[in-house]
Amino acid sequence: MSKFIIQVNGSVYGSSASFRALNFCQSVLANGHHIITVFFYQDGVTNSNALTCPASDEIDMHTQWQAFALQHQVPLTNCVSAALRRGVLSKQESLENGKDHWNSDEAFAMGGLGELVVGIEKADRLVSF
């Protein structure tokens, strides 16, 4: 059994990175492996934006990631610096930055690159999308 860190760099829409990452995560678990965390970096942090409203005939990647994390108890971690630069804020970040609103779902925890590095030390594989 291998331990994975999955890094998602692609935006929630506009690239297939998020979709491919989620399918890969499901395959990893189906084959008996473990995912330490899914780390959203660069434009990947847009996957946590609870305000995305895809068309009814499109896959709702935000909801898909939430369901995946809940079903499999896999942590979802946003790079806080990348998120703030892209206007993706958790409730805590909105308070700390004097903003009235937030748009990152609670299923996505804010973290830093240090957490990614610590996770990589524990993982057998880092796979980036």
Backbone as numpy.savetxt, mean C-alpha at the origin, in Angstrom:
# Nx Ny Nz CAx CAy CAz Cx Cy Cz
9.18 -21.97 2.99 8.34 -20.79 2.99 9.23 -19.55 2.99
9.02 -18.69 2.03 9.77 -17.44 1.92 8.97 -16.29 2.50
9.70 -15.27 2.96 9.08 -14.05 3.46 9.32 -12.94 2.45
8.25 -12.25 2.09 8.31 -11.22 1.05 8.00 -9.84 1.61
8.62 -8.86 0.99 8.20 -7.45 1.09 7.78 -7.10 -0.34
6.60 -6.56 -0.48 6.12 -6.13 -1.78 6.11 -4.61 -1.79
6.78 -4.02 -2.77 6.84 -2.56 -2.90 6.03 -2.16 -4.13
5.06 -1.28 -3.92 4.20 -0.80 -5.01 4.55 0.66 -5.28
5.11 0.91 -6.47 5.50 2.27 -6.86 4.50 2.91 -7.81
3.67 2.09 -8.45 2.73 2.59 -9.45 1.46 3.12 -8.84
0.90 4.12 -9.49 -0.32 4.77 -8.98 -1.51 3.83 -9.02
-2.53 4.19 -8.27 -3.74 3.38 -8.18 -4.37 3.20 -9.56
-4.34 4.22 -10.39 -4.82 4.15 -11.77 -3.78 4.80 -12.67
-3.77 4.43 -13.93 -2.80 5.00 -14.86 -1.65 4.07 -15.15
-1.56 2.99 -14.38 -0.57 1.95 -14.64 -1.17 0.64 -14.12
-0.60 -0.45 -14.54 -1.09 -1.75 -14.08 -0.31 -2.26 -12.87
0.59 -1.46 -12.33 1.46 -1.90 -11.24 0.69 -2.37 -10.02
-0.31 -1.61 -9.61 -1.07 -1.96 -8.42 -1.83 -3.27 -8.62
-2.46 -3.41 -9.77 -3.21 -4.62 -10.09 -2.28 -5.84 -10.11
-1.13 -5.70 -10.76 -0.17 -6.80 -10.83 0.39 -7.14 -9.45
0.64 -6.11 -8.64 1.15 -6.34 -7.28 0.15 -7.11 -6.44
-1.11 -6.74 -6.52 -2.14 -7.43 -5.74 -2.27 -8.89 -6.19
-2.26 -9.13 -7.49 -2.32 -10.51 -7.99 -1.11 -11.31 -7.52
0.05 -10.69 -7.53 1.26 -11.36 -7.06 1.15 -11.69 -5.57
0.65 -10.75 -4.79 0.47 -10.98 -3.35 -0.46 -12.16 -3.10
-1.54 -12.23 -3.84 -2.47 -13.35 -3.68 -1.81 -14.68 -4.03
-0.98 -14.68 -5.06 -0.26 -15.90 -5.45 0.77 -16.31 -4.41
1.46 -15.32 -3.85 2.46 -15.58 -2.81 1.80 -16.32 -1.64
0.68 -15.79 -1.18 0.00 -16.41 -0.04 -0.60 -17.77 -0.40
-1.13 -17.89 -1.60 -1.72 -19.16 -2.05 -0.68 -20.27 -2.13
0.58 -19.88 -2.31 1.66 -20.85 -2.39 2.36 -21.06 -1.05
1.74 -20.59 0.03 2.24 -20.87 1.37 3.34 -19.96 1.89
3.59 -18.86 1.18 4.62 -17.93 1.63 4.00 -16.86 2.53
4.84 -15.99 3.05 4.42 -14.95 4.00 4.78 -13.58 3.44
3.90 -12.61 3.63 4.18 -11.22 3.24 4.34 -10.41 4.52
5.52 -9.84 4.71 5.80 -9.02 5.90 5.00 -7.73 5.83
5.03 -7.07 4.68 4.25 -5.86 4.46 4.18 -5.57 2.98
3.17 -4.80 2.60 3.12 -4.20 1.27 3.45 -2.74 1.49
4.54 -2.28 0.89 5.02 -0.92 1.09 4.71 -0.09 -0.14
3.90 0.95 0.04 3.51 1.83 -1.05 4.44 3.04 -1.07
5.10 3.24 -2.21 6.13 4.26 -2.34 5.89 5.03 -3.63
6.45 6.21 -3.72 6.29 7.08 -4.88 4.79 7.24 -5.18
4.38 7.11 -6.44 2.95 7.26 -6.77 2.09 6.13 -6.23
2.71 5.08 -5.75 1.97 3.96 -5.16 1.14 4.37 -3.96
1.52 5.46 -3.29 0.75 5.90 -2.12 -0.67 6.31 -2.48
-0.93 6.57 -3.75 -2.28 6.95 -4.16 -3.26 5.79 -4.01
-2.75 4.58 -3.83 -3.63 3.43 -3.60 -4.40 3.55 -2.30
-3.92 4.35 -1.37 -4.58 4.49 -0.07 -5.62 5.62 -0.06
-5.76 6.34 -1.15 -6.69 7.46 -1.21 -8.13 6.94 -1.20
-8.82 7.15 -0.10 -10.19 6.67 0.07 -11.19 7.45 -0.80
-10.74 8.52 -1.43 -11.64 9.34 -2.23 -11.64 8.95 -3.71
-10.90 7.91 -4.08 -10.95 7.49 -5.48 -12.34 6.90 -5.76
-12.86 7.22 -6.92 -14.20 6.77 -7.31 -14.14 6.23 -8.74
-13.69 4.98 -8.89 -13.60 4.43 -10.25 -14.99 4.21 -10.84
-15.03 4.15 -12.15 -16.28 3.87 -12.85 -16.78 2.48 -12.46
-18.06 2.25 -12.60 -18.66 0.99 -12.16 -18.11 -0.22 -12.90
-17.53 -0.03 -14.07 -16.98 -1.15 -14.82 -15.47 -1.30 -14.63
-14.90 -0.58 -13.67 -13.47 -0.66 -13.37 -13.26 -1.33 -12.02
-12.09 -1.90 -11.86 -11.73 -2.51 -10.58 -11.42 -1.41 -9.58
-11.98 -1.50 -8.40 -11.73 -0.54 -7.33 -10.51 -1.03 -6.55
-9.34 -0.58 -6.98 -8.09 -1.08 -6.38 -7.98 -0.72 -4.91
-8.47 0.43 -4.54 -8.41 0.84 -3.13 -9.17 -0.18 -2.27
-10.38 -0.51 -2.67 -11.19 -1.48 -1.94 -10.56 -2.87 -1.99
-9.96 -3.21 -3.12 -9.31 -4.52 -3.25 -8.15 -4.65 -2.26
-7.34 -3.60 -2.12 -6.23 -3.64 -1.16 -6.75 -3.73 0.28
-7.81 -2.98 0.59 -8.40 -3.06 1.93 -8.85 -4.48 2.24
-9.58 -5.07 1.33 -10.11 -6.43 1.54 -8.98 -7.44 1.67
-7.96 -7.30 0.85 -6.81 -8.20 0.91 -6.14 -8.13 2.29
-5.89 -6.91 2.75 -5.22 -6.72 4.05 -6.05 -7.29 5.18
-7.34 -7.06 5.14 -8.23 -7.55 6.19 -8.32 -9.08 6.17
-8.50 -9.65 5.00 -8.65 -11.09 4.88 -7.39 -11.84 5.30
-6.22 -11.31 4.93 -4.97 -12.04 5.15 -4.11 -11.46 6.27
-4.59 -10.40 6.91 -3.85 -9.74 7.98 -2.44 -9.34 7.53
-2.38 -8.75 6.34 -1.12 -8.25 5.78 -1.08 -6.74 5.99
-0.04 -6.23 6.64 0.05 -4.77 6.82 0.28 -4.04 5.50
-0.39 -2.91 5.36 -0.20 -2.02 4.22 0.46 -0.75 4.77
1.61 -0.40 4.22 2.36 0.75 4.74 2.61 1.77 3.64
2.23 3.00 3.90 2.50 4.12 3.00 3.78 4.81 3.42
4.62 5.18 2.46 5.75 6.05 2.76 5.18 7.43 3.06
5.37 7.88 4.28 4.75 9.14 4.71 5.24 10.33 3.90
6.52 10.38 3.57 7.04 11.51 2.79 6.43 11.55 1.39
6.38 10.39 0.74 5.79 10.32 -0.59 4.30 10.67 -0.54
3.63 10.22 0.51 2.19 10.49 0.65 1.94 11.98 0.84
2.68 12.60 1.72 2.46 14.02 1.98 2.70 14.86 0.72
3.74 14.51 -0.05 4.02 15.24 -1.28 2.87 15.12 -2.29
2.12 14.04 -2.21 1.04 13.80 -3.17 -0.34 14.09 -2.60
-0.38 14.73 -1.44 -1.66 15.12 -0.85 -2.45 13.96 -0.30
-1.77 12.89 0.10 -2.42 11.74 0.72 -2.10 11.79 2.21
-3.10 12.10 3.02 -2.88 12.30 4.44 -3.73 11.36 5.27
-3.13 10.82 6.33 -3.88 10.07 7.33 -4.50 11.08 8.29
-5.36 10.60 9.16 -5.96 11.49 10.15 -4.88 12.16 10.99
-3.90 11.38 11.43 -2.81 11.92 12.25 -1.99 12.96 11.49
-1.67 12.65 10.24 -0.88 13.60 9.43 -1.65 14.89 9.18
-2.96 14.79 9.01 -3.75 16.01 8.79 -3.71 16.89 10.03
-3.79 16.28 11.21 -3.71 17.05 12.46 -2.34 17.69 12.62
-1.29 16.92 12.37 0.08 17.43 12.54 0.42 18.53 11.55
-0.24 18.53 10.39 0.06 19.51 9.36 -0.99 20.61 9.24
-1.91 20.67 10.21 -2.89 21.74 10.24 -3.92 21.67 9.13
-4.23 20.48 8.67 -5.23 20.31 7.62 -6.54 19.86 8.23
-7.64 20.27 7.65 -8.97 19.95 8.17 -9.45 18.56 7.78
-8.85 17.97 6.74 -9.36 16.72 6.20 -8.22 15.75 5.95
-8.57 14.48 5.80 -7.61 13.44 5.43 -8.28 12.53 4.43
-7.48 11.79 3.69 -8.05 10.93 2.67 -7.43 9.54 2.63
-6.49 9.26 3.50 -5.90 7.93 3.53 -6.71 7.05 4.47
-7.04 5.88 4.00 -7.84 4.95 4.77 -7.02 4.35 5.91
-7.70 4.00 6.99 -7.02 3.44 8.17 -6.35 2.10 7.91
-6.74 1.42 6.84 -6.09 0.14 6.51 -4.63 0.35 6.10
-4.29 1.58 5.74 -2.93 1.92 5.30 -2.24 2.71 6.41
-1.21 2.14 7.00 -0.45 2.84 8.04 0.62 3.70 7.39
0.91 4.82 8.01 2.00 5.66 7.52 3.30 5.18 8.15
4.33 5.13 7.36 5.65 4.70 7.84 6.72 5.36 7.00
7.95 5.06 7.33 9.06 5.66 6.61 9.92 4.61 5.93
10.92 5.11 5.22 11.84 4.20 4.55 12.61 3.34 5.55
12.77 3.83 6.76 13.43 3.03 7.80 12.68 1.74 8.06
11.36 1.81 8.04 10.55 0.61 8.23 10.71 -0.36 7.06
10.86 0.20 5.87 11.10 -0.64 4.70 12.43 -1.37 4.85
13.46 -0.66 5.27 14.79 -1.26 5.42 14.77 -2.35 6.49
14.14 -2.09 7.61 14.03 -3.11 8.67 13.28 -4.34 8.15
12.22 -4.11 7.38 11.48 -5.22 6.80 12.33 -6.01 5.82
13.12 -5.32 5.02 13.98 -5.99 4.05 14.99 -6.89 4.75
15.47 -6.45 5.91 16.42 -7.28 6.68 15.78 -8.59 7.12
14.47 -8.60 7.33 13.76 -9.79 7.78 13.28 -10.65 6.61
13.21 -10.05 5.43 12.61 -10.72 4.27 13.64 -11.54 3.50
13.12 -12.52 2.77 13.94 -13.27 1.84 13.94 -12.62 0.46
12.86 -11.90 0.16 12.69 -11.31 -1.16 12.00 -9.95 -1.05
12.46 -9.02 -1.89 11.79 -7.74 -2.11 11.35 -7.75 -3.57
10.07 -7.60 -3.81 9.56 -7.56 -5.17 8.88 -6.21 -5.36
9.29 -5.51 -6.42 8.83 -4.16 -6.64 7.99 -4.08 -7.92
6.89 -3.33 -7.83 5.99 -3.12 -8.97 5.86 -1.65 -9.25
